């Protein structure tokens, strides 16, 4: 209801301004163009000041109204995300200074230097010193920001710490699948020609590779807190994008071209539920690249737990190899019964 009320106010303001403009046209016809122009200049000058004040109040009000609904108050849930937040706040601060400076001067100059009979415009065609200043300073500032950004980008896309765990995430229309490397810590090979061979092998894992036999497939990503994790990212159909907004991470998922990034979760899901006061809180894996009509529904769940809880959860998972080849599962392997063993021992003793 509040939104409709604000929209109605905005519409009314525009209608009033339009009517004032039309009335000004009629006044100019009645009073003469020159006199009407001077009156319009004066009115427009005061309107500029009014718009400046109203705009600043609106800016403050919107920030107060919506800032608490953003992810900034919660802080980053990853160690690397804190650096990203810092750089973003620095960028916002620089842009804010430039914004306030230019906008205040813009509207104030429109009021202060309006046309008057006793005032003559100063002709100022060019100044090399000013050109150099307002070209060099922005160029240097942007270069510094880009250098720091690239340095950090190479950091999170480079080699992770030695104690990092690896998780593979694959995007498809419209969902995410995760794969863990199992006890050997190595992913089995993949071959797109093996898609659904055998049936259910939708990640196209090559099960002829022994290293794939202990790989674990899940639809939910579970990570231990305070342990670096390297994501190996794939896409099966179109370009997707792994977005982890709470961790300030994102990376394109490109068909045929695996991408990687790593980060260190610092806040468990349980802790974030307390922090936000939301018992239903979950970390989301979103797709940040338009990927089709079901793009809005492409959502995954990421759970951050303690290291002990993670190890316990990992032991409860069964390799995908056992699901696709039930006869290979340890519980289904033929075992020699005790009677046969006893007979064999007895025969040996007789001989």
C-alpha positions in Angstrom: 0.0 0.0 0.0 2.9 2.3 0.8 4.4 1.8 -2.6 1.1 2.6 -4.4 0.8 5.8 -2.3 4.4 6.9 -3.2 3.7 6.1 -6.9 0.5 8.2 -6.7 2.5 11.2 -5.2 5.1 11.0 -7.9 2.4 10.9 -10.7 0.7 13.9 -9.1 4.0 15.9 -8.9 4.6 15.2 -12.6 1.0 16.3 -13.5 1.5 19.5 -11.5 4.8 20.3 -13.2 3.2 19.7 -16.6 0.3 22.0 -15.8 2.7 24.7 -14.6 4.6 24.4 -17.9 1.4 24.7 -19.9 0.3 27.7 -17.8 3.7 29.3 -18.5 3.1 29.1 -22.2 -0.2 30.9 -21.9 1.4 33.6 -19.7 4.2 34.1 -22.2 1.6 34.8 -24.9 -0.2 37.3 -22.8 2.8 39.1 -21.3 5.2 38.9 -24.1 8.0 36.4 -24.8 10.9 38.3 -23.3 9.2 39.0 -20.0 7.9 35.5 -19.8 11.4 34.1 -20.5 12.9 36.0 -17.5 10.1 34.8 -15.2 10.6 31.2 -16.4 14.3 31.5 -15.8 13.7 32.6 -12.2 11.1 29.9 -11.6 13.4 27.2 -13.1 16.3 28.4 -11.0 14.3 28.0 -7.8 13.0 24.6 -9.0 16.5 23.5 -9.5 17.3 24.2 -5.8 14.0 22.5 -4.8 14.9 19.4 -6.9 18.3 19.3 -5.3 16.9 19.4 -1.8 14.1 16.9 -2.6 16.6 14.6 -4.4 19.0 14.5 -1.4 16.1 13.9 1.0 14.8 11.1 -1.3 18.3 9.6 -1.5 18.6 9.6 2.3 15.1 8.1 2.7 15.7 5.3 0.2 18.9 4.4 1.9 17.2 4.3 5.3 14.3 2.3 3.9 16.2 -0.3 1.8 19.7 -0.6 3.2 18.6 -3.0 5.9 17.1 -5.3 3.3 20.4 -5.7 1.4 23.2 -8.2 2.3 25.6 -5.5 3.5 24.4 -5.4 7.1 25.0 -9.1 7.4 28.5 -8.8 6.3 30.4 -11.3 4.2 30.2 -15.0 5.0 33.6 -15.7 3.6 37.1 -14.4 4.4 37.8 -13.4 0.8 34.4 -11.7 0.6 35.5 -9.2 3.3 38.2 -7.9 0.9 35.7 -7.6 -1.9 33.3 -5.7 0.5 36.2 -3.4 1.4 37.0 -2.6 -2.2 33.4 -2.1 -3.0 32.9 0.4 -0.1 36.0 2.3 -1.3 34.6 2.4 -4.8 31.2 3.6 -3.5 32.8 6.2 -1.3 34.8 7.6 -4.3 31.7 7.6 -6.5 29.6 9.2 -3.7 32.1 12.1 -3.3 32.0 12.7 -7.1 28.3 12.4 -7.2 27.5 14.8 -4.4 30.1 17.3 -5.7 28.9 17.3 -9.3 25.2 17.2 -8.6 25.2 19.9 -6.0 27.3 22.2 -8.3 25.1 21.3 -11.2 21.8 22.4 -9.6 23.4 25.3 -7.6 25.0 26.7 -10.7 21.7 26.5 -12.6 20.2 28.7 -9.9 23.2 31.1 -9.3 24.1 31.8 -12.9 20.7 32.1 -14.4 20.2 34.8 -17.0 19.9 38.4 -15.7 19.9 41.8 -17.3 23.0 43.0 -15.3 25.0 39.8 -15.8 27.2 38.9 -18.8 28.2 35.4 -19.5 32.0 34.7 -19.4 33.3 33.0 -22.6 35.5 30.2 -21.5 36.4 28.0 -24.5 39.3 25.9 -23.3 42.0 25.3 -20.6 44.7 22.8 -21.0 45.5 22.6 -17.3 41.9 21.8 -16.4 41.7 19.2 -19.2 44.8 17.5 -17.8 43.5 17.5 -14.2 40.0 16.1 -14.9 41.4 13.5 -17.3 44.5 12.4 -15.3 42.9 12.2 -11.8 40.0 9.9 -12.9 42.4 7.8 -15.0 44.8 7.3 -12.1 41.9 6.5 -9.7 40.3 3.9 -12.0 43.7 2.4 -12.8 44.4 1.9 -9.0 41.0 0.3 -8.5 41.4 -2.0 -11.5 44.9 -3.1 -10.4 43.7 -4.0 -6.9 40.6 -5.7 -8.4 42.7 -7.8 -10.9 45.2 -8.7 -8.1 42.4 -10.1 -6.0 40.7 -11.8 -9.0 44.0 -13.7 -9.8 44.1 -14.6 -6.1 40.7 -16.3 -5.9 41.0 -17.9 -9.3 44.5 -19.2 -8.7 45.8 -22.0 -6.6 44.0 -22.4 -3.2 45.8 -23.3 0.1 47.0 -26.8 0.4 44.3 -27.7 2.9 41.5 -26.7 0.6 38.7 -29.2 -0.3 37.4 -29.5 -3.8 33.8 -29.5 -4.9 32.6 -29.7 -8.5 29.4 -27.9 -9.4 27.6 -28.3 -12.7 24.8 -26.1 -14.0 22.1 -27.1 -16.3 18.6 -25.8 -17.2 17.5 -25.2 -14.5 19.4 -26.6 -11.5 22.8 -27.4 -9.9 24.5 -30.8 -9.3 27.5 -31.2 -7.0 30.2 -33.8 -7.0 32.8 -34.6 -4.2 36.0 -36.4 -5.0 35.7 -39.1 -2.2 38.5 -40.4 0.0 41.2 -40.3 -2.7 40.7 -36.5 -3.1 40.7 -36.9 -7.0 37.8 -36.5 -9.3 37.1 -39.2 -11.9 37.3 -38.2 -15.5 34.3 -37.0 -17.5 33.4 -37.6 -21.1 30.4 -35.9 -22.7 29.8 -38.9 -24.9 28.9 -40.9 -21.8 25.9 -38.7 -20.9 23.3 -41.0 -19.4 25.4 -44.1 -20.1 24.5 -45.9 -17.9 21.1 -44.4 -17.4 21.3 -41.8 -14.7 24.8 -40.8 -15.4 23.8 -37.2 -16.2 27.2 -35.8 -15.3 28.8 -37.9 -17.9 31.4 -39.4 -15.5 33.7 -42.0 -17.0 33.3 -44.9 -14.6 36.0 -46.8 -16.4 38.4 -44.5 -14.5 38.9 -46.1 -11.1 39.3 -42.7 -9.5 35.6 -42.1 -10.2 34.4 -45.0 -8.1 34.4 -43.1 -4.8 33.1 -39.8 -6.2 30.0 -38.6 -4.4 27.1 -36.8 -6.1 24.7 -34.5 -4.3 22.1 -31.8 -5.0 23.1 -29.8 -2.0 26.5 -28.3 -1.3 27.8 -28.8 2.2 31.0 -27.1 3.3 33.0 -26.9 6.5 33.5 -23.6 8.2 37.0 -22.0 8.2 38.3 -24.4 5.5 39.2 -23.2 2.0 37.1 -24.7 -0.7 37.9 -24.8 -4.4 34.9 -24.9 -6.8 35.4 -26.6 -10.2 32.6 -25.2 -12.3 30.9 -26.8 -15.4 27.8 -26.2 -17.6 26.0 -28.8 -19.6 23.9 -26.7 -22.0 24.2 -22.9 -22.0 26.2 -20.4 -20.1 25.2 -20.2 -16.4 26.9 -18.3 -13.5 27.5 -19.6 -10.0 26.4 -16.8 -7.8 27.1 -17.0 -4.0 25.9 -13.5 -2.9 26.4 -14.1 0.8 30.0 -15.0 0.2 30.5 -12.2 -2.4 31.6 -14.8 -5.1 30.5 -15.4 -8.6 31.9 -17.2 -11.6 30.7 -18.1 -15.1 29.8 -21.7 -15.9 30.8 -22.2 -19.5 30.0 -25.4 -21.5 33.2 -27.2 -22.4 35.4 -24.8 -20.5 35.8 -25.6 -16.7 36.3 -22.5 -14.5 37.5 -22.3 -10.9 37.4 -20.1 -7.9 38.1 -20.6 -4.2 36.9 -19.0 -0.9 36.9 -19.7 2.8 33.4 -19.8 4.6 33.5 -18.1 8.0 29.9 -18.2 9.2 27.9 -21.5 9.6 24.3 -21.6 8.5 23.3 -22.1 12.1 25.2 -18.9 13.1 23.7 -16.9 10.3 20.2 -18.0 11.4 20.9 -16.4 14.7 22.6 -13.4 13.1 19.6 -12.6 10.8 16.9 -13.7 13.3 15.5 -15.9 10.5 15.2 -19.6 11.5 14.5 -20.4 7.8 17.7 -18.9 6.5 19.7 -20.8 3.9 22.7 -19.8 1.8 21.6 -19.8 -1.8 23.4 -20.7 -5.0 21.9 -18.6 -7.7 22.4 -18.3 -11.4 23.6 -14.8 -12.3 23.4 -15.3 -16.0 20.2 -15.2 -18.0 19.9 -18.9 -19.1 16.3 -19.4 -20.3 12.7 -19.1 -19.3 13.3 -21.0 -16.0 16.3 -18.9 -15.0 14.4 -17.4 -12.0 14.0 -20.9 -10.5 17.6 -22.0 -10.8 18.4 -22.1 -7.2 20.6 -24.3 -5.1 21.2 -24.7 -1.4 24.6 -24.3 0.3 25.0 -25.4 4.0 28.0 -24.4 6.1 28.7 -26.6 9.1 31.5 -27.3 11.5 34.3 -29.6 10.4 33.1 -32.5 12.6 29.6 -32.2 11.1 31.0 -32.0 7.6 33.1 -35.2 8.1 30.1 -37.0 9.6 27.9 -35.9 6.7 30.6 -37.0 4.2 30.8 -40.5 5.7 27.0 -40.9 5.3 27.2 -40.3 1.6 27.4 -43.2 -0.9 29.5 -43.0 -4.1 27.4 -42.5 -7.2 29.2 -45.6 -8.7 27.4 -47.8 -6.2 24.0 -46.3 -7.1 24.5 -46.8 -10.9 26.2 -50.2 -10.4 24.4 -51.8 -7.4 26.3 -55.1 -7.9 29.5 -53.3 -7.2 28.5 -52.0 -3.8 30.3 -53.7 -0.9 27.0 -54.8 0.7 26.1 -56.7 -2.5 29.4 -58.5 -3.1 29.1 -62.3 -2.7 30.6 -63.5 0.6 31.8 -67.0 1.4 29.5 -68.6 4.0 30.8 -70.2 7.1 29.7 -73.8 6.2 31.7 -73.7 3.0 34.7 -72.4 4.9 34.4 -75.1 7.5 34.1 -77.8 4.8 37.2 -76.5 3.0 39.2 -76.5 6.2 38.1 -80.0 7.1 39.0 -81.3 3.6 42.4 -79.7 4.0 43.0 -81.4 7.3 41.9 -84.8 5.9 44.4 -84.4 3.1 
